C-alpha cells in the first residue's frame, strides 16, 4: 500500500491550555505524579463519563470531511490542471469561447479522474482497516457521579483523559501514562525494531535519568501501536490519533510534505510550458506587428500560437495513464493511495528498508543450545523449556514472550517437571525464575546477570578467568547475530514464597541462543530488486550485529555500520554518500530515518521507503514513495515487480 499520513491537528485541554504533545509532552507527563496528570486532563481514576467522552471525541476527531476537502484541493491544485485553466482563461479573453469551454472541460475531467481514483483507493484502505476490529478496554461512567464500569470501545473512540485497562494481548490504543501495573511487558517492535519486549512499571520514584533519545525506555510510558505481552496495567490516555508521539514528530518537521520525483517532473514541465508561452508572446507580437503593421491582430496571433503550442491533452493523458497503472496494481492487491505514486514507484532507484517485519518475521528463532564449553547440549535446552513453560503458566500469561514462544515450539511433553512458583522476567533483574515441585530452581536470563548468581559452570568453579571466558563466548555469538541467554539451576533450602533472594549459589548448565527469523522470501526479493537496478539501504532501530547478520542472510551487501547517535554528526552529503555505498544504519530513531531519506533525495535519488511500524511514519512521509505491506518481504518484491511491469507496459507504450 502506498501510504501518506494526514497531517495532525493541535490538541488543547478542556480549559484551552495547550496539551502536552510530542516527545517533550510525553516526558512532562512521565515525570509528573499520577494525580497531576489526571488533573491536567480533567479526569480521575474512575475515568470519564459518557457525555464528556463523546464531547472530547467530536473535538479531537479529524473527521472524513476534512480528508475529502484535502483530497479535492490536491486534485484541483494539480499543476497540469492549473495550466489548463490558465489556457482556458487566455482563450476566453481572446474571444475563443468554444476553445475556452473545451479546455476547461478537459481540466475538470482530469481533476475528476484523479479525485475519483484516490477516493476509491481511500475507501479500499478504509475497508481493509475495518476488517480488523481492534478495541480497547476503558473505564467509563454512565453519568457524572455513577460508578465506573469497564467497557470495550473501538480504538478510534479512545480520547485523551480516558482511563485504559491493559491486559495480555491488548494493543495500546494511545500514548499512555501508567497509573499502576503488575509485571507489565510491552512489545515495542513496531516502534523501535527491537524484538524483545520492554518492561514497564508505574512505581513512583525519582524520575529516571536518560538521554533524550531514550523515550521508549521510559518505564511509565506506553505508546500507541505497541502490544501487551504479559502483565496488567491501568493508564491514562494523554495523546490519541495524530497527536501521539509520531504525529507530533511529523508535525514538527518543516513543510507539509516532500516533493516527490513526479512532483518535480510536473513542476519542471509546467514551468517550461508557461515559459514557452511567455516567450512566444512577445516574439510573435514583434514579428507579426512589424510585418503586418497591425498590432491588435499580432497580439491575437501570438495568443493563438501560445495556446496551439501547449499540449492541452497532456494532463488528461498523464492522469489516464496513472489511473490505468493504479488499476493494474489493484489487480495485484496493491492499493495506490496517491496517483503520482505509480510513477514514483516505477522510477524508484533506491529503497530504504526496515528490518523487523520486513526482511524478518516478527518472531525470533532458536539458533543454538550450548553447554558451558560451547558445545551443543540437549540438557540445557530441556531446562530452558521448563523455565519457559512455567514462566508462562504460573505468571498467568495468555502467551509467552517471543523468547518463550521460540523455546516452546516443538517442545514436546514437559509435564514431568511441575512448577509451583515463579518470578516473571523483568528488566531490572533481566531474568526469569521458576520453582519446581522438588525444590529445584531454574533461572533463565541475560548472560552477565545469571553468571553473577552462579558458583560453578558445569564441573568448573566459576572464578574470574572462567567468567571472562564465558563472556567472550557470548560476544562471539553476538557478533554472529545470535543473542545468548544463560540457563542455571539450583536448590532452594527454605520455605515460603519465592523471592529474588533465593537466586543464589546456582550452577550454570549452558546457554540458549536466538536469532531473528529471516522471511523465507527475503533473499529472492533482494535479488529481484538488484536485477532491476534498485539499491537497498537497511535502516533499522535494532542492534547493529543482529542487523548485519540479517543483511548477510538476505544477500544485502554491507560496507560499514553507522549508529543512530553518529547520524547527527554527519552532513547530508556525507550521509547520502555512505547510504549509496552500502552502509547499514542501526539504532536509528524515526527522525533519523526521515533524514537519511531526505539526504538521498538531495543527492538526486528517487527514494522509496518500506516499513510497517509506527516508527517508520516520518520516513514513509518523507520518501518519494512510501510502501507499507503485510508479509513485507514477499509483498515488496511483488509490488515492485508489478509496478515496474505496469509502468513499463503503460508508460513505455504511450510515452
N, C-alpha and C positions, 0 to 999 in steps of 0.2 A: 504494500500500500504506500503510495506517495503521500507524505504526511506534512502538514504545516499547522502548528497550533494557533488558535485565535489569540490575539493579544489580550492579556488580562486587564481587569479594571481595578482601580484602587479600592481599598477597603477602609471603612471607618467603623468605630464602635457606635453603639446606640446614642451616646451622648454627642457624637460628631467628632470626637477626638480620633486622630489617626491611629489605626490599629497597627500593632507590630507586624511587619511582613519581611520576607526575605531572611537572609542569614542573621542579620543583626536583631531583627524582631524575634526570631526563634531563640537566640542566645538570651535576650532580655527575659523571655518567658521562662527559660530554663533556670536562670539564677534567681528568679523571684520566688518567694514562698508560695505554696499552692493557693492559699486564700487570696493573695494579691492577684494571682492570675484569674481566679474566679471573679473577683471584684472588677477586674479590667473588662471582662466580657459580660458583666452584669448577669451572672448565673450563680448556681450553688451546687453543692454535691448531689442535690436531688434532681438536677437537670432543669431544662426549660419546660414551660407549659406549652401546649399545642399551639395556642394563638400566637405566642411570641415566636415559636419556631417557624410558623408559616409566614409571619411578617418578615423575619430575617431571610427566609428562603426567597421571597419576592425581591427583597432589597439587594441580595448578593447574586442572584441568578442573572447571567448574561442574556439568556433567552434566545430563541431561534430568530426573532425579528431582527436583532442586531446582526446576526450572522448572514441573514438574507440580504440586508442592506449593504453589508460589506462585500458580499459576492456580486451584487448588482453594480456597486460602484466600481469594482475591478473590471467588470465586463464593459461598462460604459467608458471608462478611462483608459482602455487599451490603446496604445499608440497608433495602431493601424486604424482603429475606429475614429480617433481624433483627426487623422489625416483625411479620411473620407468626409468627415463633417466639414473640415476646412475647405475641401474642394467643392462640396455642395454649396457652401456659403458663397464662394467665389463665383460659381456658376449662376447662382441666383442674382448676385449683384450685377452680372453682365447681361441679365435678361434671359438666360437659358433656364427657364423654369422647369421644363421637362427633364433636362440633364440634372438639375439640382435635385429633383424628386427622385430620380433613378439612383443617383449617388447616395443620397440619404437613406434610401430603402436598402441599399447594399450594406451601409453602416449598421442600420438597425438589425438586419438579418444576421450579419456577422456577430454582433454583440449578443443577439438572442441565442444563436447556436452555442456560443461559449457559456452563457449563463445556464442554458438548459443542461448541457453536458456536465458542468460542475455541480449543478443541483442534483442531478441523478447520481453522481458519484458520492455526494454528501449523504443522500438518502441510503445508498448502499452501505456506506460506512456506518451510518446510524443503525441500520438493520443488523449489521454484524455485532454491534455493541449490545443490542437488545437480546441477542441470542445467548449471551452470558449474563444472567441476572445476578448481580452482586449486591448483597445487603450488609448493613451494619446494625449492631445492637446498641441502642441508646436508651438513656433514662429520660422519660417524658412524663409530664403530669397532665391529666385531662384538663385541669384548670388551676389557676393560682391557689395555693394552699392545699391542694389534694396530694395524696401520697403518690410517690413516683412509681412507675411501672416500666419494666424492661420491654421494649418492643423493637421489632426489626423494621428498618426503613431502607429504601434504595440508597446507595452511597451518594448519589447526587442530591439527596434531600437532607444530608447532614449539614448543619450550619454552624458557624462559629459560636461557641458557648455551649454546644451540646456536650453532655457527658456520655462518653463512649465506653462500652464494656468490651474488653478484648479477651479472646479465648483461642485455644489451639485451632489452626486452620483459617482464622479470620484474616481478611485483607484490611489493612489500616486505611480507613476511608478519608483521612485528612491529616494535616500536620497536627500532632497531639502533644500535649504536656501531661506526663503521667502524674496521677494523684496518689495511687497506690498500686502495688504489683506483688506477685508471688512467682518467683522463678521464671520470669518472663524472658523469652528469647525471640528475637526478630530476625527474619531472613531479609537482609538488605541488598541482595544480589542485584535487584532491579535498579538500585541507586548507585552502588559502589563497585559492582562487579565481583565482590568477594563471595565465594561460595559458602563459607562458614557463617553461621548466624551470629548476631551480636547480642550480648546480654544487656538488658535494660532493667532499671530499678528506680523507684520513686523515693528512696530513702533521702530525707532532707539532711544533708551535711554541708560542709563548706563547699562552695561552687568548685567543681573540678578545674584544675589548670589544664590548659591545652592551647595549641596553636589555632589560628582562625580556620585552618582547613580541617580541623578535627570535629566539625559539627556532627557528623554522622556517628562519631564515637560517644557523643554525649548520652549518658545513661538515662536521662529523664525525657528525651525527645524520641518520638516515633513519627515516621514520615509516610506520607500518603504513597500508596502503591506497594509498600512492604507487606510481609505476611508474618503471622504469629506462628512460630514453630512449636513452642511449648509455654506453659505457664498461663497466668491470667493477669489482667490489669484493668484499672479504671483510669480514664484520662479525659481531659477537656480539649475540645477541638479549638485550636487557635487560628487556623487558616484552612480554607477549603478551595477547591477548584483552581482557578487561575491565580489565587492569592497565596498558594502554597509556596514552599521554598523555591521550586524551579520556576513557577510562574513569576515570582518576584525577580529571580535572577535573569529571566528573559526580558522582563520589563526594564531592568536597569541597563540592559545593553543598548547603546545608542542606535537610533534608527528603527524603522518598522520591520525591516527585513533585508536580506542580502539580495543584490541584483544578480539574477541567475544568468547563465550563458544565453538563454533565449531572450531574456530581457535586454541584455547588452546588444545582441544582434538586432532586435527590433528597434532599439533606440538608435543604433547607427544607421539602419536603413531609413527610418522615419526622418531623421535629421538630414540624411542625404537627399531624400525626396524634397523636403522643404527647401534645402539649399539650392537644389537644381531648379525648383520653381522660382525662387527669389532671384537666382542668377539669370534665368531665361527672360524674366520680365523686362529688366532694363535693356538687355541686349536686343531683344526683338523690337521693343519700342523704338530704340535708337535707329536700328537699321530700317524698319518699316516707315518710321516717321520721316527719315531723310529721303528715302526713295520715293514715297508717295506724297509727302508733304501734307499728310492727314493724320494728325497726332491722336485724334479720338479713335479712329479705326485701327491705328497702330497699337493702341492700348488694348482694344478688344482682341486683336490678333495675338498679342503677347499672352493675354489670359487664356485664350483658346489653346495656344501652343503649350502652356504650362499644364493645363488640365489634360491635354492629349498625351503629354509626356509621362504622366503619372499613371501607373497600372492600377486602376480602380478595383479590378477584380482580385488583386493580390491578397488583400486582407481576407477576403472571403475564401479564396483557395487555401491559404495557410490555415485558417480556422477549420475548414472542412477536412484537411489532411490530419490536423491534430485530433479532431473528433474521430476520424477513422482509426487512427492509431490507438486512441483510448478504448474504442470498442473492440479492436483486435486484442488488446491486453485484457479486457474484461472477459473475453472468451477463455483466457488462460488464468482466470481467477486473480487478476491483478487490478486493483482499484486505483485509478488515477484521479486524485482529488483536485489537481490543478492542471489544466490542459497543457501549458508550456512544459510540464514535466516530461511529456512524451518526447519532446525534442531534447531536453536536458539529459535524460537517461540514455538516449541514443548517442549523444555527443560526449558522454562521460568518459574521461581518460584516467581518473584516479578515484578509487573507492576506499574510504576510511571505514574500518570495521571494528566494532566492539568484539570482545571475546565471549563473555558469558551469555549464553542463549543464542549466539550466532554461530561462531565456529565450534562452540562446545554446547552440549546439552546442559540444562540447569541441574546437573547432578554430578557427584563425584563417583569414581570407580575405585574399588580396592586394587591396589597396584602390587603390594608385596606383604609378606608377613615373615619377620626375621627374628632369629634368636639373638642374644647379646653379642655373638661373634659375627653377625651379619649374614648368617646362612638361613635359608628358608626353613621355617619351623612351624609345623602344624599345631603344636601345643599352644603357641601364643595366639593363633587365630581363634582357637576354641574359647580361650579365656576372654578375648576381646569381644566375641559374640555373646558370651554370657553377660558381660558387663552391659553391652548394648541392649540386650533383651530386657533385663530387669531395670535398666535406666528408663526405658520406655514404659514398662508395665507398672512399676512402683511409683513413678512420677505422675501417672495418670494422663500421659500424653495420648492423643489420637494417633499420631505417628511420631517416629523419632526424627532427629535432625538428619542432615544429609549424610553425616558420618555413620550414624546408627543404621540408616536405611541401606547404605552400601555394605555394612558388615552383615546385616541380617538377610541379605539377598542370597538365596540358595543355602541358608544356614543349616537346614535340616532340623532334627529334633534335639532341643537343648533342655528338655524337661528334667533331666537327671540332676541338674543343679538348680535348686529352688531358692529364690531370693526372698528375703524378709524385710529389708530396709534399703534405702538408697539416699544418697546425696546427689542431686542433679548437677550437671555441668553448669558452672558459672564462670564469668570472665575475670573474676578476682582470683579464684583458685586455679582456673584453667584445667580442671579435671572433673571426672565423674566417678563416684564410688558406689559399689553395691555390697551389701552384706548378705551372704548365703546362709542357709539354714544350719550348716555345720560350723558356723563361726568364722569362715574364711572371708577376707576382704578381697575384692577385685577392683583395682584402680586403673583408669584409662585417661590419659591426658597429655598435655604438652610435655615434650621430652625433658626439658630442663626442670620443670616443676616436679615431675614424677621422680626424676633422679634425686632430687633433694630429699625425698622421703625414703629412699632405698639405702640399705646397708650392704647388700650383695647383688651381683649381677650374674645369674646362673650359679656357677660354682666359684666365682671370683669375688673377693672382697672389693667393695666399691670405694677405692681410695681415689685420691686426686688424679693420679695418672689414668686409672680406668675410666673415671668420669670424663676426662678430656678426650679419651679415645672414642667414647660413645657419642660425645657432642660432635666430633669430627665426622663420625658416621652419619649423623643427622645432616650435617652440612653437605656431604657428598650427595645424598639423596635429594636434598633441596635443590642443588644445582641441576639435577635432572628433572626438576618439576614435580617431585613427589614430596608430600607433606607427611612426616612420620609422627605417630603418636606412640608413646611408651605405654606398656602394659605391665602391671606389677601385682603381686598377690601378697597377702599377709594373714596373720591370725589375730582375731580380736579376743582379748582376755577378760573384758569386763562386760557387764550387762548395761541395760538402759538404752535410750535412743542413740542411734548412730550420729556421731558428730565428727567434724574435721580433726579433732584431737586424736581420733582412732587411727588416722592415716599416718602411721609411723612404723619403723623397722620392717619395711617391705622388701620383697625380693623381686628384682627386675627379671621378667621372663622373656622380654623381647619387644618388638615394635611391629606396628601395622602401618602401612603406607597407603596414601590415597592420591589420586591424580584426577584432574578434571577430565570428564569423559568427552572425547572428541566426537562431534557429529560425524557419522559414517560418510555422509555426502560431502563433507568439507574438502577433502583433497581433490575430488573431481571438480568441485565448484571452483576451487582456486586455479586448477589447470585450465578450466574453461574460460575464466576471466583473463588469464595470462595470454591465452591464444588470441583473444580478441583485443589485445593491447591495453587492457585496464590494469594499472598499477595498484597494488594493495598496500595499505598502511594500517598496521594494527594500533589501535588507540584504546587502552583499557585502564580500568581502575584497579586491576588485580596486581598480584605480586609479579615482579619482573621475571623471576626464574620460572614461575608457572607459565607466564605468557610466552616466554621464549620457547619453552618445550612445546606448547600448543602450536606455535608458528612452525617449528621444525616438523611436527607430526602432520600438519596441514599442507606443508610444502611452500610456506611463505619464507622467502629469504630475508634474514635479519642481519644488517651490517653493524648495528650497535643498539644500545638501550639508553633512553633519556627518561628520567623520572619526572614526575609532575612538579616537584619543587624546583627542578632545574629549568623548566619551560619559561618561567618568568624572567630568567637571566638572559634569554636569547631574544634577539630581534626577529622580526617577521621574515626577513630574507634568509637568515641562518636557519630558522625553524623550517621554512619551506625547502631549503637545500637538504637538511637532514631527513625530512619526510620523503623527499624524492629519491634519496639514496638508500632507502630501505631501513630506516631507523624504527625501532619499536618504542612506542611511548607507553609507559606503565605508571601506575599510581597517579593517574591524572584525573582531575575533577571535571565537572560539566563545563565551567567557563574555559578551562584549558583545552578541552576537546573542541569547543567552538573556535577558539583562537587558532588552533592548528588548521582547521578547515579554512578559515579566512586567510591565513598565511599562504596556503596552497593556491587559493583563488587569486591572490595578488600576484603570485608568480605566473599567472596565465593558465592555470589548470582548470578544467571543468570537473568539479568535485562532487561525488556522491557520498552519502553517509548512511551506513546500515547499522541500525541498533533498535532494540526493542525495550530498553529500560527507560525509566523516568530520567535517569542521569544523562541520557542521550538527547533530551529535548532541545537544549540550546544548539547542539551541533546539527541536529536534524533541521532546525530553523535556519542555521547559517549556510548550510550546504546548497549547492545548485539544485540538487535533488535529494530529498530525504526519503529513505526506504525503511519501512518497518513491516516485518512479516512474522508469521508464526512458522516455526520449523525453518529457521533462517538459513542455515547452510544450504538446504535444498531449495528454499524459496528464492534466495537472491540469485543463484545461478540460473534458475528457470526464468525469473523476472528479467534478468539482464539479457539472456539469450533471446527471450521472447521480444523484449523491447527492441533489441538490435535487429531482430528478424523483421518485426513490423516496421521499424524505422527505415531499414534498407529497402523493404518492399514498397512502402508508401512514398517516402521522400525520394528514394533513389529512382523510382519510376517517374515521379511527376516533377521533381525539381531539377 
